[in-house]
Structure formats: C-alpha cells, structure tokens
C-alpha cells in the first residue's frame, strides 16, 4: 500500500480543480449560497464530462470501476472548493449502497450522472448508531414504507430515494422531502416523510458498512477543506502588513502556522490511509483526527484573516460551516475515538470513567 498519488489520480485532480476554478470558485459559491444551494449545471459537467459520478460503479454497469483512492482525490478537490454538488451523497453513499445491494439496473442510471440518488439516513447517523434520526417501518409485505427520517443530505435534488430498513434497501416513490434550516449552506439537509410510500426492495444492505465506508472517505473532503484554509491563510499573511512588515514574518504567527501545517499533513496521511486500506480502524482514525483538524484550521483561518475574516463577503465562513457540519456527520470524533479504543483493545480508565 502506498499513500502517494498515482499519475491517474493527479490527472483526475487537475481536471476537477480546473473545472472548479473556472466554473465555481469560492466567491461564486458564496454568491449563490442563500438563493440556490446546489449548482446542478456544474454537477452535470462533473458527472458527464469528467465522469466522477460513475467512479465507484463497476464497468459492466457503465461505470469506471475505480477504487476509493480516486474517489478520495475528487473529494479533496470538492472540499477545497466547498463545491455545492451532490457527489458525496449520491456518488459515494448511495452508490456504494447500491453496489453492495447488487442493484445493477439502478447503477446504470447513476453512472453518467443523468440521475442522482440519496441514501435516506440522517447525516448525523454513525456506523455505530446507523439508524439515528430514523423511524421507518415496512408495510404490506414490503410494498410500502412509513415513517420519518431527519437530517437527510442530498434528498431534495435526488431522483432516487433509497431507504435502508430491516437489512434491506428499498427504492421509494411518493415520499415528502422538506428542506430544513442547515448550518452548512452548501449541503442542505431535509426531513423525509414516508406515509405509505410505494417501495421496491432492490437488495440487501449492511448500513453499518456503508456508513463506515462513507466516514472513511469523508475524511478526504475534510482534508480538502483544511488545505484550502491553510493555503489561503498563508497567502494572506504574506500580503497583510502591520508595522511596515508582513504579519507572516512575526514569530508568533510563524509558530502558529507551523503547528497547523503539521496537523494538515497528518490529516492528508490519515485520509489517504482510510481510502487505501478501507478498514474500520483506518476510518475511525481518519474521522477522529480530520474532523477536528478541519474545524481548527477553519477557525484559525478566520482569526488570522482579522477583520475581513469576520465578514460575510469573505468565503471563509463557508469553510467553517462545512467543517462544523462535517464534524458531526457520520459520527462525531468522540464516537470514532470510542470505537477505536475498542477496535485496538485500549482499556478505559479504571472505574469505567470515559
């Protein structure tokens, strides 16, 4: 196993980064954040021309048959741009669930990006509590589903809604999707209500495994968020002058940024390892570390930008909100640390105190 980027991965990165720089820089995301969360025209280009929608889909179903490492590179770039596209919700979570369920016909519809899907689980659910925020029941022998799932990401732009319940994965029609206020303006969440919605079972699915896979790859997006914040802050402290010298020349700022650089480098290693290895331990390590690093780096970026960082006109707040929302997505750092202690057999403190 290597944590280095392959030539193919670098080419994929360059294609995604160039497109985002041309069509969706952070300033453009900021302008549309309150009026229209998702940029579906950008998504069509990413999915149709670059082919990111079908990366995880096997070749026999029209996809690229790529590995999680290629997907991770795309997520790094989308994190750097806080890109308002449903890649993670549709092409990672929902697609992986369909692959595991063996739903080839539906995968064919997702491969070219002509349709998008959403896995109807709370974005605050974790591999350790996969049904958090959900209360769904099967009716009429599996022909209908009823119940409510809160905090579902990507549902309002999804053509296919996939509901996991009782070990099965169901395609539903007639569900009510109601968008609710979300801290992260670039990734809204919704409440999905199933009131006897027509359902078709498409296969079996282990929701815990799907969420664990998603958590490991979410670390790559979090690394991308942190890297943008670091790069942007480094550029700013070289330009901002105080007392007739760049503020980046002050020793206190140098030490502060050096510590942050080390954190971000470790985040890259953790994310790459989670994508390449795909184990429970690597995913838990990556989430336990990267969630906090993304938030810390975004907070430091805001502080080191001074007054301009506190304004709505600067895109830093988008990154801070993405980082804070990501910190509770698919398990909090505490959830993953607790799981990690069990996975590697680290005993807790005496007396059972955690």
C-alpha positions in Angstrom: 0.0 0.0 0.0 1.2 3.5 -0.8 -0.1 6.9 0.3 1.4 8.6 -2.7 -0.8 9.9 -5.5 -0.7 8.0 -8.8 -0.5 9.6 -12.2 -4.1 8.8 -12.9 -5.2 10.4 -9.6 -3.2 13.6 -10.3 -4.8 13.9 -13.8 -8.2 13.4 -12.2 -7.4 16.1 -9.6 -6.2 18.5 -12.3 -9.4 18.1 -14.3 -11.7 18.6 -11.3 -9.6 21.6 -9.9 -9.5 23.3 -13.3 -13.3 23.0 -13.7 -14.0 24.3 -10.2 -11.6 27.2 -10.7 -13.3 28.2 -14.0 -17.0 27.5 -13.1 -17.3 27.5 -9.3 -14.6 29.5 -7.3 -15.4 30.1 -3.6 -16.6 33.6 -4.5 -19.2 32.1 -6.8 -20.3 29.6 -4.2 -20.8 32.5 -1.8 -23.0 34.5 -4.1 -25.4 31.6 -4.6 -25.3 30.2 -1.1 -28.6 31.7 0.2 -30.6 31.6 -3.1 -29.7 28.2 -4.5 -27.7 25.6 -2.6 -26.8 23.2 -5.4 -25.2 24.0 -8.7 -26.7 21.3 -10.9 -25.2 22.7 -14.1 -21.7 22.2 -12.6 -22.8 18.7 -11.4 -23.8 17.8 -15.0 -20.3 18.8 -16.2 -18.5 16.9 -13.4 -20.6 13.8 -13.9 -21.0 13.8 -17.7 -17.7 15.2 -19.0 -15.2 14.2 -16.2 -17.1 11.1 -15.2 -17.0 11.4 -11.5 -20.5 10.1 -11.0 -19.6 6.6 -12.1 -16.2 6.2 -10.4 -17.4 3.5 -7.9 -19.7 1.8 -10.3 -18.4 -1.4 -11.9 -17.6 -1.3 -15.6 -20.3 -3.8 -16.5 -22.9 -1.2 -15.3 -21.4 1.7 -17.2 -19.1 3.0 -14.6 -15.3 3.4 -14.3 -14.7 0.6 -11.8 -12.3 2.9 -9.9 -11.1 2.5 -6.3 -11.8 4.5 -3.3 -8.5 6.3 -3.8 -9.7 8.0 -7.0 -12.9 9.0 -5.2 -10.9 10.4 -2.4 -9.0 12.7 -4.8 -12.2 14.1 -6.1 -13.5 14.7 -2.6 -10.3 16.5 -1.7 -10.9 19.0 -4.5 -14.6 19.4 -3.8 -13.7 20.1 -0.2 -11.2 22.7 -1.3 -13.9 24.4 -3.3 -16.8 23.7 -0.9 -18.4 22.7 -4.2 -22.3 22.6 -4.0 -22.8 19.3 -5.8 -24.3 16.0 -4.6 -21.2 13.9 -5.2 -20.7 12.6 -1.7 -24.4 11.9 -1.1 -25.1 10.3 -4.5 -21.9 9.0 -6.0 -20.4 7.8 -2.7 -23.0 6.9 -0.1 -26.0 6.0 -2.3 -23.9 4.4 -5.0 -21.9 2.2 -2.5 -25.2 1.0 -1.0 -26.5 0.1 -4.5 -23.2 -1.7 -5.3 -23.4 -3.7 -2.1 -27.1 -4.5 -2.8 -26.3 -5.7 -6.3 -28.8 -3.3 -7.9 -27.2 -3.2 -11.4 -30.1 -1.5 -13.2 -30.2 1.5 -10.9 -26.4 1.8 -11.0 -26.6 2.2 -14.8 -28.8 5.2 -14.3 -26.3 6.8 -11.9 -23.2 6.1 -13.9 -23.4 9.0 -16.3 -24.9 11.4 -13.9 -28.3 11.5 -15.7 -29.9 10.6 -12.3 -28.8 11.2 -8.7 -29.7 9.3 -5.6 -29.8 9.9 -1.9 -29.5 7.3 0.9 -32.3 8.2 3.3 -30.3 8.2 6.6 -29.6 11.0 8.9 -26.3 12.7 8.1 -25.8 12.6 11.9 -26.0 8.8 12.0 -22.8 6.9 12.5 -21.6 3.4 11.8 -22.1 2.7 15.5 -25.7 4.1 15.5 -26.8 3.7 11.9 -30.5 4.4 12.4 -30.1 7.6 14.5 -32.8 10.0 13.4 -34.9 7.4 11.6 -38.1 5.6 12.5 -39.2 3.6 9.4 -41.4 0.5 9.2 -42.2 -1.9 6.4 -45.9 -2.4 5.5 -47.9 -4.6 3.1 -45.1 -7.2 2.9 -42.5 -4.7 1.8 -44.7 -2.9 -0.8 -44.9 0.3 1.3 -42.8 2.1 3.9 -43.9 4.6 6.5 -42.0 6.7 9.0 -39.7 9.7 9.2 -36.0 10.3 8.7 -34.5 13.6 9.7 -31.3 15.3 8.6 -31.0 13.6 5.2 -28.4 15.2 3.0 -28.9 15.5 -0.8 -32.6 14.3 -0.7 -34.1 17.5 -2.3 -32.1 17.1 -5.6 -32.2 13.2 -5.7 -34.1 11.4 -8.5 -33.9 8.2 -6.5 -34.6 7.9 -2.8 -33.1 4.7 -1.2 -34.3 3.7 2.2 -32.4 1.1 4.3 -34.7 -0.8 6.7 -34.6 -4.2 8.3 -31.5 -5.2 6.4 -33.0 -4.4 3.0 -32.5 -1.4 0.6 -35.8 0.0 -0.8 -36.4 2.4 -3.7 -39.4 4.5 -2.7 -41.7 6.8 -4.6 -44.1 9.4 -3.2 -42.0 10.5 -0.3 -42.3 14.0 1.1 -39.0 15.9 1.2 -38.9 19.1 3.3 -35.7 21.1 3.4 -35.0 22.4 6.9 -32.5 25.1 8.0 -29.0 23.9 7.8 -25.8 25.3 9.3 -23.9 24.3 6.1 -25.4 26.4 3.3 -23.6 24.3 0.7 -25.0 21.0 1.8 -28.7 21.3 3.0 -30.5 18.6 4.9 -34.1 17.6 4.7 -36.7 15.7 6.6 -38.1 12.8 4.5 -41.6 11.6 5.4 -42.8 8.3 4.2 -46.6 7.9 4.6 -47.3 4.6 3.0 -44.9 5.4 0.2 -44.6 2.8 -2.6 -41.5 0.8 -2.1 -39.5 -1.8 -4.1 -36.8 -3.8 -2.4 -33.6 -3.7 -4.6 -31.4 -5.9 -2.4 -29.8 -6.5 1.0 -27.5 -3.9 2.6 -25.4 -3.6 5.7 -26.0 0.0 6.6 -23.2 0.0 9.2 -20.7 -1.0 6.5 -22.0 1.7 4.1 -21.7 4.4 6.7 -18.2 3.2 7.7 -17.1 3.4 4.0 -18.6 6.9 3.8 -16.9 8.1 7.0 -13.5 7.0 5.8 -14.0 9.0 2.5 -15.5 12.0 4.2 -12.1 12.5 5.8 -10.7 13.3 2.4 -13.2 16.1 2.0 -12.3 17.4 5.4 -8.7 17.4 4.5 -9.5 19.4 1.4 -11.3 22.0 3.5 -8.4 22.3 5.8 -5.8 22.5 3.0 -7.7 25.4 1.3 -7.9 27.3 4.6 -4.2 26.8 5.2 -3.2 27.8 1.7 -5.4 30.9 1.7 -4.2 31.9 5.1 -0.5 31.5 4.2 -1.1 33.8 1.1 -2.9 36.4 3.2 -0.3 36.7 6.0 2.4 37.3 3.3 0.3 40.2 1.9 -1.1 41.8 5.1 1.3 44.4 6.5 1.4 45.6 10.1 4.1 47.9 11.5 5.6 48.1 7.9 6.2 44.3 7.6 4.1 41.3 6.6 2.3 39.8 9.6 3.6 36.4 8.5 7.1 37.5 9.5 6.2 37.7 13.2 7.5 34.7 15.1 4.2 34.0 16.9 2.4 33.7 13.5 5.1 31.5 12.1 4.9 29.1 15.0 1.1 29.0 14.9 1.1 28.2 11.2 3.8 25.6 11.5 1.7 23.7 14.0 -1.3 24.0 11.7 0.7 22.7 8.7 1.7 19.7 10.7 -1.9 19.0 11.6 -3.0 19.3 7.9 -0.2 17.0 6.7 -1.2 14.4 9.3 -4.8 14.8 8.1 -3.7 14.0 4.5 -1.9 10.9 5.6 -5.0 9.7 7.7 -7.4 10.4 4.8 -5.1 8.6 2.2 -4.8 5.6 4.5 -8.5 5.3 5.1 -9.1 5.4 1.3 -6.4 2.9 0.5 -6.9 0.5 3.4 -10.7 0.8 3.9 -10.6 -0.9 7.4 -12.7 0.0 10.5 -9.5 1.2 12.2 -8.3 3.4 9.4 -11.7 5.0 9.0 -12.1 5.6 12.8 -8.5 7.1 12.9 -9.2 9.4 10.0 -12.5 10.7 11.3 -11.2 11.1 14.9 -8.4 13.3 13.6 -9.6 15.0 10.4 -12.9 16.3 11.8 -11.2 18.3 14.4 -8.4 19.5 12.1 -10.8 20.9 9.6 -12.7 22.8 12.3 -9.5 24.0 13.9 -7.9 25.1 10.6 -11.1 27.0 9.5 -11.3 28.8 12.9 -7.6 29.7 12.7 -8.0 31.0 9.1 -10.9 33.2 10.2 -8.8 34.6 13.1 -5.7 35.1 11.1 -7.6 37.0 8.4 -8.5 39.5 11.1 -11.5 41.8 10.4 -12.0 40.6 6.8 -12.3 37.1 8.0 -15.3 38.0 10.2 -17.3 39.4 7.2 -20.0 37.6 5.2 -18.3 38.8 2.0 -15.2 36.5 2.6 -15.8 32.8 1.8 -14.0 31.6 5.0 -17.3 31.2 6.8 -18.5 28.7 4.2 -15.5 26.5 5.1 -16.0 26.9 8.8 -19.7 25.8 8.4 -18.8 22.9 6.2 -16.1 21.8 8.7 -18.5 22.2 11.7 -21.3 20.3 9.9 -18.8 17.6 8.9 -17.7 17.2 12.4 -21.0 15.6 13.4 -21.6 13.8 10.1 -21.4 10.0 10.1 -20.1 10.0 13.7 -18.5 12.6 15.9 -14.8 12.5 16.7 -15.8 11.1 20.1 -17.8 8.4 18.5 -14.9 7.3 16.5 -12.4 7.5 19.3 -14.6 5.4 21.5 -14.9 2.8 18.7 -11.2 3.0 18.0 -10.4 2.2 21.6 -12.4 -1.0 21.4 -11.0 -1.9 18.0 -7.4 -1.8 19.1 -8.2 -3.1 22.6 -7.2 0.0 24.5 -8.6 -0.3 28.1 -10.6 2.6 29.5 -9.7 4.4 32.7 -10.1 2.5 36.0 -13.6 2.7 37.4 -15.2 2.8 34.0 -14.9 6.6 33.5 -14.7 7.6 29.8 
